[in-house]
Amino acid sequence: MRKIIIILFFAISFVYAENSKIINALKINEKIKIDGDLSEHIWEKAVPAKDFLQKEPDQGKKASFKTEIRVLYDDKNLYIGIKCFDPDPHKIFAKQMERDGDFSSDDSISIIIDTYRDLRNGFLFIVNPNGAKFDSYITDEGKYENKNWNGIWDAKAKITDFGWSAELKIPFSTLKFDPKKTVWGINFRRFIARKNEEDMWTAYHRNEGIRLISKAGLLKGVSGIKKAKKLNLRPYLLSGVQKEYENETEYKLRAGLDLKYSLTSSLTLDMTAHPDFGQVEVDRKRINLTRFSLFYPEKREFFLEGAGIFSFGIPGRVQPLYTRRIGLSSEGEEIPILGGVRLTGKAGKYDVGIFNIETSGSGEYDPSNYFAVRVRREILKKSYVGFMATNKYTNGKYNSSFGVDGALSFSNIFGNKNLIIGGFAAKTYDSETKENKNKAYQFYVDYPNNLFDIYFRHYVIEDNFNPKIGFVYRTGIKRFDWQIKTRPRINRWGFKYFVFKVKNYRTLDLSGNLLEDFYEYRLFGFESRAGESFELNFQTRKEFLDEDFEIFKGITIKRGMYKEKKWEIQFGTSESRTVSGWIFYNFGDFYTGKRKELILEGRLKISRVFSLNVNYLYNDISLANGKFKTYEPAVWINFNPTTKFFTSAFLQYNNEDNEVIANIRLHFIPKAKSHIYLVYSEILQTENTLISQKRTILFKIAYNF
C-alpha cells in the first residue's frame, strides 16, 4: 500500500503557476506621518494594488467597492497605505478596539507578507477602521497560526467621506527576511461586514484565501535593506499582595528580564530570567465528564512566540511538547521558572527551534530542566520533512522523546484543489521504566476544499508512550478517523451554501478489541449570505468502558459496553450584528440513561468601546444509579476606550467546584512591546457560605528598550 501511494502521488502531474499580479514598492526619502490620512503627496506616486475580486459570496465577481493599497519604504520601515471606498461610510462596521481582538465581525484589511518567498510562511497584519490591530505568524499555509506573535508596528485609520483609510508602518526589524531576496510574496484581503463580503487581491477561489501563501502576488522593489543586529531589553517589575483563606497575607515583589537579540536577519535569540505571567487571564475551568484529561490552551507569551515551529503531532491528542507542563502544576498553579533561552527562525531551507528552561523546586515539585529541539526542512514547493526531540531532567532521572514527521502538500491537484499527505512517528524513553510499547505514529490524507472536504487519519499510541513534557489524551489505542463533507453552493433564497457530512472515528485497543465507534451524520446544514449558520446532526456511539469511573460527585458508571443514539441542533447568528449568539443542544442516550446538553453563547457590542460576552454550559443527566445537573456560566466584560488602553472582567462559576472565579485586568500599552497591568483576582467558595479562598492584587510594568 505504501509503495502504491508513493507511486500514485509522484505520478500526479501538478503545476504551480507564477502569479501575474505584482505591486512595486516605492523607495522614499521623506518622512511619513502615521495618522490614517495618506495626505503626503508621495502616496500618489506609488502604483496601487487594485482590481479586487470576491471570494465570498460571489467567487470571481468584481468587488462591490473599490480598494487601493500602496507600498512605500525607506531604510528602516515598510509603509502600507490603504483606501477602502464605500458609498455609505455610516454603515461601516467597526466595534473592535482591542489589540489582537476578534476582527471577524468588523470591516477590515488583512495583509500577509511572505518575506522569504517560501510559499508557506508569512506575517499577517490586520487593521480595522478604528485603527485596532491584529497580527500573527502563519506557518504551513495556515495549518498553524501563532496569534500571540506580537510584532512592533504602528497603524492608524479613520472613517472618511469616501469610506475609510489606514496607514501602516512596519519596521524591517520586525520582519525576518533574507536581504539578498528582493521579491517577496504579498496578498491583501478586504472584508465588508454588512455585506459579509470577502474581497481578495489574489487567491480569490474558495479553496484559497489570505492564508494560502503560495497563491499570493509579488512585492518587488524592496532592496538595499541591511537588517542590522538588534538587541531589545524588556525588564519588568511586579508588586502585589495575596491572601489565602486562614493564611497570612503574602506580599510580592519580583523583577525579571526578557532579552531579544537578532543573531542574523532570520534567527532570533530570546532569553528570560525569572519570568512572571501573573497578568495572563485565568483559564475557563470546565467540568470533566470524561475519563481523560482536558486540554487547556497555552496563554503565556514566552511559550507562544515561535510556537508554530515547535508544532508536532496531533493538537489536543498526542503532542511530544505541551508547554503547559513547564512552570505549571497539573492544577494550574505556578512553579517558578528560573530562566530560559530560545533560538527560533530560519537558516536557508531549514526552520529551527531550540529552547532550554530551568524551573526551581516548589512544594512537591523538584527543580527540573526542560529541553526541546525542532528542525524542519523544506522540500518541493510546499512540503517538508522534520525532526523533534524533547527531554525533561529531574534529580538524575530523564524522560525523552524523539520523532520524525513530514507532509506532501499540493494546491494545484485536479484543477486548483488542495491535497495534503503526511504523518509522524515518535518514541519515548524513560530512565525509570525502560519499557517497550513506547511508540506513537500517524498517517493521514487530507483533501480540504470548498465543495468536498475529505480526510482520513490513522494513528496509534502504545501503552507506554509517555512524553512528560507533552500531552497524550489516551494510550494503548489505535484509531481510525474519516470524514466526507460537501457544501453545495446555493446563492438563492438568502442561502450561501448547504452542508452535508458523514464523520466516523473508531478506536480499538492494541489487540483489536473495540473501545469506541462514533458516527455523526449531518442531515442538513446551511450558512446564509448574512452569516447565519445551522446544523442538524444524528449521532450513534458504541463505547466499551474497561473499568468503572466516577463521573460526578459519587455517581459511578460501571465497566461494560454501552450504545447511544443522539440528536444535535446548532444555530448561530452573524457576529456582525450588535446582538449575536450561538446555541448548541444535544439530547439522547448516555450510558445507562439520558443526557441533555445545552450551550448558549451571547455577544453584545453596544459600541466600539464596550462589549459583553456570555457563555453558559448546562447538562441534565439521568442515569440508572443517580441524577445530576451541571452549571457552568461565564461572563466577559470589555471596556476599551482607546487602542492602547483595555479593561476586562471575567467571571465564572461551576457547581462541581462550587467556586466563583473573578479576574479583572487593566492593560495599558504606552508603546509597542511595553505593557502596564493592574490585575485583581479572587476565588470565592460558595458551597455553604460565601468565603474568599484566595485574593490577589498585582501591578506589573514591563518596558521595552
KARAQUI-V851158 format. One record per residue. RES is the residue in three letters. SS is DSSP state (2 for helix, 1 for strand, 0 for the rest). OMEGA is omega in degrees with one decimal (NA if undefined). Layout:
# KARAQUI-V851158
res={RES:RES}
ss={SS:SS}
omega={OMEGA:OMEGA}
This chain:
# KARAQUI-V851158
res={MET:ARG:LYS:ILE:ILE:ILE:ILE:LEU:PHE:PHE:ALA:ILE:SER:PHE:VAL:TYR:ALA:GLU:ASN:SER:LYS:ILE:ILE:ASN:ALA:LEU:LYS:ILE:ASN:GLU:LYS:ILE:LYS:ILE:ASP:GLY:ASP:LEU:SER:GLU:HIS:ILE:TRP:GLU:LYS:ALA:VAL:PRO:ALA:LYS:ASP:PHE:LEU:GLN:LYS:GLU:PRO:ASP:GLN:GLY:LYS:LYS:ALA:SER:PHE:LYS:THR:GLU:ILE:ARG:VAL:LEU:TYR:ASP:ASP:LYS:ASN:LEU:TYR:ILE:GLY:ILE:LYS:CYS:PHE:ASP:PRO:ASP:PRO:HIS:LYS:ILE:PHE:ALA:LYS:GLN:MET:GLU:ARG:ASP:GLY:ASP:PHE:SER:SER:ASP:ASP:SER:ILE:SER:ILE:ILE:ILE:ASP:THR:TYR:ARG:ASP:LEU:ARG:ASN:GLY:PHE:LEU:PHE:ILE:VAL:ASN:PRO:ASN:GLY:ALA:LYS:PHE:ASP:SER:TYR:ILE:THR:ASP:GLU:GLY:LYS:TYR:GLU:ASN:LYS:ASN:TRP:ASN:GLY:ILE:TRP:ASP:ALA:LYS:ALA:LYS:ILE:THR:ASP:PHE:GLY:TRP:SER:ALA:GLU:LEU:LYS:ILE:PRO:PHE:SER:THR:LEU:LYS:PHE:ASP:PRO:LYS:LYS:THR:VAL:TRP:GLY:ILE:ASN:PHE:ARG:ARG:PHE:ILE:ALA:ARG:LYS:ASN:GLU:GLU:ASP:MET:TRP:THR:ALA:TYR:HIS:ARG:ASN:GLU:GLY:ILE:ARG:LEU:ILE:SER:LYS:ALA:GLY:LEU:LEU:LYS:GLY:VAL:SER:GLY:ILE:LYS:LYS:ALA:LYS:LYS:LEU:ASN:LEU:ARG:PRO:TYR:LEU:LEU:SER:GLY:VAL:GLN:LYS:GLU:TYR:GLU:ASN:GLU:THR:GLU:TYR:LYS:LEU:ARG:ALA:GLY:LEU:ASP:LEU:LYS:TYR:SER:LEU:THR:SER:SER:LEU:THR:LEU:ASP:MET:THR:ALA:HIS:PRO:ASP:PHE:GLY:GLN:VAL:GLU:VAL:ASP:ARG:LYS:ARG:ILE:ASN:LEU:THR:ARG:PHE:SER:LEU:PHE:TYR:PRO:GLU:LYS:ARG:GLU:PHE:PHE:LEU:GLU:GLY:ALA:GLY:ILE:PHE:SER:PHE:GLY:ILE:PRO:GLY:ARG:VAL:GLN:PRO:LEU:TYR:THR:ARG:ARG:ILE:GLY:LEU:SER:SER:GLU:GLY:GLU:GLU:ILE:PRO:ILE:LEU:GLY:GLY:VAL:ARG:LEU:THR:GLY:LYS:ALA:GLY:LYS:TYR:ASP:VAL:GLY:ILE:PHE:ASN:ILE:GLU:THR:SER:GLY:SER:GLY:GLU:TYR:ASP:PRO:SER:ASN:TYR:PHE:ALA:VAL:ARG:VAL:ARG:ARG:GLU:ILE:LEU:LYS:LYS:SER:TYR:VAL:GLY:PHE:MET:ALA:THR:ASN:LYS:TYR:THR:ASN:GLY:LYS:TYR:ASN:SER:SER:PHE:GLY:VAL:ASP:GLY:ALA:LEU:SER:PHE:SER:ASN:ILE:PHE:GLY:ASN:LYS:ASN:LEU:ILE:ILE:GLY:GLY:PHE:ALA:ALA:LYS:THR:TYR:ASP:SER:GLU:THR:LYS:GLU:ASN:LYS:ASN:LYS:ALA:TYR:GLN:PHE:TYR:VAL:ASP:TYR:PRO:ASN:ASN:LEU:PHE:ASP:ILE:TYR:PHE:ARG:HIS:TYR:VAL:ILE:GLU:ASP:ASN:PHE:ASN:PRO:LYS:ILE:GLY:PHE:VAL:TYR:ARG:THR:GLY:ILE:LYS:ARG:PHE:ASP:TRP:GLN:ILE:LYS:THR:ARG:PRO:ARG:ILE:ASN:ARG:TRP:GLY:PHE:LYS:TYR:PHE:VAL:PHE:LYS:VAL:LYS:ASN:TYR:ARG:THR:LEU:ASP:LEU:SER:GLY:ASN:LEU:LEU:GLU:ASP:PHE:TYR:GLU:TYR:ARG:LEU:PHE:GLY:PHE:GLU:SER:ARG:ALA:GLY:GLU:SER:PHE:GLU:LEU:ASN:PHE:GLN:THR:ARG:LYS:GLU:PHE:LEU:ASP:GLU:ASP:PHE:GLU:ILE:PHE:LYS:GLY:ILE:THR:ILE:LYS:ARG:GLY:MET:TYR:LYS:GLU:LYS:LYS:TRP:GLU:ILE:GLN:PHE:GLY:THR:SER:GLU:SER:ARG:THR:VAL:SER:GLY:TRP:ILE:PHE:TYR:ASN:PHE:GLY:ASP:PHE:TYR:THR:GLY:LYS:ARG:LYS:GLU:LEU:ILE:LEU:GLU:GLY:ARG:LEU:LYS:ILE:SER:ARG:VAL:PHE:SER:LEU:ASN:VAL:ASN:TYR:LEU:TYR:ASN:ASP:ILE:SER:LEU:ALA:ASN:GLY:LYS:PHE:LYS:THR:TYR:GLU:PRO:ALA:VAL:TRP:ILE:ASN:PHE:ASN:PRO:THR:THR:LYS:PHE:PHE:THR:SER:ALA:PHE:LEU:GLN:TYR:ASN:ASN:GLU:ASP:ASN:GLU:VAL:ILE:ALA:ASN:ILE:ARG:LEU:HIS:PHE:ILE:PRO:LYS:ALA:LYS:SER:HIS:ILE:TYR:LEU:VAL:TYR:SER:GLU:ILE:LEU:GLN:THR:GLU:ASN:THR:LEU:ILE:SER:GLN:LYS:ARG:THR:ILE:LEU:PHE:LYS:ILE:ALA:TYR:ASN:PHE}
ss={0:2:2:2:2:2:2:2:2:2:2:0:0:0:0:0:0:0:0:0:0:1:1:1:0:1:1:0:0:0:0:0:0:0:0:0:0:0:0:0:2:2:2:2:2:0:0:0:1:0:0:0:1:1:1:1:0:0:0:0:0:1:0:0:0:0:1:1:1:1:1:1:1:0:0:0:1:1:1:1:1:1:1:1:1:0:0:0:2:2:2:0:0:0:0:0:0:0:0:0:0:0:0:0:0:0:0:1:1:1:1:1:1:1:0:0:0:0:0:0:0:1:1:1:1:1:1:1:0:0:0:0:1:1:1:1:1:1:1:2:2:2:0:1:1:1:0:0:0:0:0:0:1:1:1:1:1:1:1:0:0:0:1:1:1:1:1:1:1:1:1:0:0:0:0:0:0:0:0:0:0:0:1:1:1:1:1:1:1:1:1:1:2:2:2:0:1:1:1:1:0:0:0:0:0:0:0:0:0:0:0:0:2:2:2:0:1:1:1:1:0:0:0:0:0:0:0:0:0:0:1:1:1:1:1:1:1:1:1:1:1:1:1:1:0:0:0:0:0:1:1:1:1:1:1:1:1:1:1:1:1:1:0:0:0:0:1:1:1:1:1:1:1:0:0:0:0:0:0:0:0:0:0:0:0:0:0:0:0:0:0:0:0:0:0:0:0:0:0:0:2:2:2:2:0:0:0:0:0:0:0:0:0:1:0:0:0:1:1:0:0:0:2:2:2:0:0:1:0:0:0:0:0:1:0:0:1:1:1:1:1:1:1:1:1:1:1:0:0:1:1:1:1:1:1:1:1:1:1:0:0:1:0:0:1:0:0:1:1:1:1:1:1:1:1:1:1:1:1:0:0:0:1:1:1:1:1:1:1:1:1:1:1:1:0:0:1:1:1:1:1:1:1:1:1:1:1:1:1:1:1:1:1:0:0:0:1:1:1:1:1:1:1:1:1:1:1:1:1:1:0:0:0:0:0:0:0:0:1:1:1:1:1:1:1:1:1:1:0:0:0:1:1:1:1:1:1:1:1:1:1:0:0:0:0:0:0:0:0:0:1:1:0:0:0:0:1:1:1:1:1:1:1:1:1:1:0:0:1:1:1:1:0:0:1:1:1:1:1:1:1:1:1:1:1:1:1:1:1:0:0:0:0:1:1:1:1:1:1:1:1:1:1:1:1:1:1:1:0:0:0:0:1:1:1:1:1:1:1:1:1:1:1:1:1:0:0:0:1:1:1:1:0:0:1:1:1:0:0:1:1:1:1:1:1:1:1:1:1:1:1:1:0:0:0:0:0:0:1:1:1:1:1:1:1:1:1:1:1:1:0:0:1:1:1:1:1:1:1:1:1:1:1:1:1:0:0:0:0:1:1:1:1:1:1:1:1:1:1:1:1:1:1:0:0:1:1:1:1:1:1:1:1:1:1:1:1:1:1:0:0:0:0:0:1:1:1:1:1:1:1:1:1:1:0:0:0:0:1:1:1:1:1:1:1:1:1:1:0:0:0:0:0:0:1:1:1:1:1:1:1:1:1:1:1:0:0:0:0:0:1:1:1:1:1:1:1:1:1:1:1:1:1:1:0}
omega={-180.0:179.8:179.9:-179.8:-179.4:-179.2:-177.6:-172.4:173.6:176.7:-179.4:177.7:178.9:-177.0:173.6:-177.7:177.4:-178.3:-174.5:-176.6:-176.3:169.5:-179.1:175.6:-178.4:178.2:-177.5:175.8:-178.1:-176.7:176.7:175.7:-177.7:-179.2:179.8:-174.0:-171.1:-174.9:179.5:-175.4:-176.7:178.7:-176.3:179.1:179.3:178.7:-173.2:164.3:-177.9:-179.7:176.5:178.1:-178.9:165.3:174.8:0.1:-174.1:-174.3:175.2:178.8:178.5:179.9:-177.9:-178.5:-177.3:175.5:176.9:179.8:-178.3:-178.2:174.1:172.9:170.7:-175.4:-173.1:-168.7:169.3:-179.3:178.5:179.4:-171.3:170.4:178.6:-178.2:-177.8:-177.7:-179.3:-176.4:-179.5:178.7:178.0:-176.2:-179.2:-178.0:178.1:177.1:-170.7:173.7:179.2:176.8:179.8:-177.8:-171.3:-177.5:179.2:163.1:-176.2:170.0:175.9:179.4:175.7:-175.9:177.5:-172.5:-179.5:-173.6:179.1:173.0:-177.8:-175.2:-179.7:176.7:-178.7:177.2:178.4:175.6:177.1:-176.1:173.7:-172.7:174.8:-171.2:170.5:173.2:178.3:176.1:-175.5:173.1:179.8:175.5:174.5:176.6:174.7:177.6:178.2:-177.4:-179.5:169.8:-179.3:177.3:175.0:178.5:-176.5:178.1:172.9:-179.8:178.4:173.5:-174.4:178.1:177.8:-178.2:172.7:-178.1:-179.2:173.9:177.8:174.4:-176.3:177.9:176.8:177.6:177.0:-174.9:170.9:-176.6:175.6:-177.1:-178.5:-178.8:-178.4:176.3:178.0:170.0:178.3:176.1:-177.1:176.7:172.7:176.6:176.7:-166.2:-173.0:177.5:-174.8:-174.6:178.2:-178.8:-176.8:171.1:168.9:177.9:-177.3:177.4:-174.7:175.6:-172.0:-179.2:-172.3:-176.1:176.1:-168.1:180.0:179.8:-179.4:172.4:-175.4:170.4:-178.4:173.3:178.8:-176.7:177.7:-179.7:176.6:-179.1:-178.0:173.4:-173.4:179.5:173.5:175.3:176.0:174.7:175.8:174.2:-179.0:172.3:-179.1:177.9:178.6:-179.5:174.9:-174.9:177.4:175.6:177.8:176.6:179.9:178.7:-176.3:171.5:-176.0:174.2:179.5:-174.3:168.8:-180.0:177.0:-176.2:178.8:178.6:175.5:178.1:-176.9:178.4:-176.7:176.3:176.1:175.7:177.8:177.3:-179.5:-179.2:177.7:-177.4:-177.3:-178.2:-176.0:179.1:-178.1:178.4:168.0:-177.9:-177.3:173.6:-176.0:178.6:176.5:177.9:-169.8:-176.1:173.6:-178.8:178.0:-177.4:173.6:-179.9:-174.6:-169.9:-176.0:-177.5:-178.8:-179.6:-177.9:-175.5:-178.8:179.3:-175.0:-178.9:-179.4:177.1:-178.6:-176.6:178.6:-179.1:179.0:-178.6:174.8:179.8:175.7:-166.0:175.3:172.6:-176.4:176.9:176.8:174.7:178.6:177.7:179.1:178.6:-175.6:167.6:-171.3:175.0:179.0:-179.4:-179.9:178.3:-178.6:174.9:180.0:175.9:-172.4:175.0:-175.2:179.3:-177.8:166.4:-172.7:173.4:178.8:169.7:177.2:-173.6:-179.0:175.6:176.7:177.6:178.0:-180.0:-179.0:-175.9:-179.8:173.4:-175.7:175.1:-178.1:-177.0:174.5:174.7:-179.1:178.1:175.5:-178.5:176.3:172.8:-175.8:-177.1:-171.4:-171.8:-178.7:164.6:-174.5:-179.3:175.4:175.3:175.7:177.5:170.1:-177.1:-178.5:174.9:177.8:179.5:-178.1:170.7:-173.6:171.5:177.4:-179.8:173.5:177.4:179.1:177.9:169.4:-174.0:-178.9:176.9:178.6:178.8:174.1:177.5:173.3:179.5:-178.8:177.1:179.2:175.5:-176.9:178.9:176.7:172.0:-177.0:-178.2:178.1:177.3:-179.2:-176.1:-178.5:-174.0:-179.4:-179.1:173.2:-176.7:-175.5:-176.6:171.0:178.4:-176.2:168.7:179.7:171.9:-176.6:178.3:-171.5:-177.6:-170.6:-178.4:177.5:175.4:-172.8:172.6:172.4:179.6:174.3:176.4:-177.8:174.0:-176.6:-170.8:-172.3:172.5:-169.0:174.9:-173.2:170.0:177.4:177.3:176.4:-177.3:-176.5:179.1:177.4:-175.7:161.3:-170.2:177.9:176.8:169.9:-179.6:170.1:179.4:177.5:-179.2:178.1:-179.8:179.7:179.5:172.3:-178.9:178.8:179.9:170.4:176.2:170.6:-179.6:173.5:-173.5:167.1:-177.4:179.1:163.6:-175.0:-176.6:177.8:168.6:-173.6:175.4:177.9:179.1:-176.7:173.8:-179.7:176.9:-173.5:174.2:170.7:178.4:173.8:-175.9:177.8:174.7:177.9:164.7:-178.0:177.8:179.0:176.7:175.7:178.8:-178.0:174.7:168.9:-174.7:171.1:-173.8:171.0:-175.9:168.1:178.4:175.6:174.9:-178.3:174.6:176.4:171.1:179.2:-175.3:-178.3:169.5:173.7:178.1:-173.2:173.3:-173.1:176.7:177.5:179.4:-179.0:178.5:-175.3:170.3:-175.6:170.6:-178.4:177.5:174.6:175.9:178.9:177.4:178.6:-179.6:177.8:178.0:177.1:174.3:-179.6:-178.6:-178.8:178.4:178.4:178.8:-179.9:-177.8:178.6:-176.1:176.7:-176.9:-176.5:-176.0:-175.7:177.7:170.0:-178.5:-177.4:173.5:178.0:173.4:177.8:-179.6:178.0:178.5:-176.1:-180.0:-179.8:-178.5:-175.1:174.4:-179.3:175.8:179.1:177.6:-176.6:177.6:-175.6:173.7:172.9:-171.6:178.7:-179.1:-178.1:-176.4:176.3:177.9:172.9:176.8:175.7:178.8:-179.8:176.4:176.0:-178.8:173.1:177.5:-177.5:174.3:-172.6:-174.6:177.8:177.8:178.4:-179.5:-174.9:172.6:-179.7:174.8:-179.8:-180.0:178.4:-180.0:165.7:-172.5:169.5:176.7:-175.9:-179.2:166.6:179.9:179.3:178.9:-178.0:-173.6:168.9:-172.0:178.8:178.9:-178.7:173.2:-175.6:177.4:175.5:-173.2:171.1:-177.4:164.8:-171.6:174.0:178.9:177.7:173.6:-178.6:175.1:-172.8:-170.9:179.5:173.4:-178.5:-176.7:176.3:178.9:-177.4:179.6:-177.1:172.0:-176.0:169.8:-177.1:174.2:176.8:-173.3:-175.7:176.9:NA}
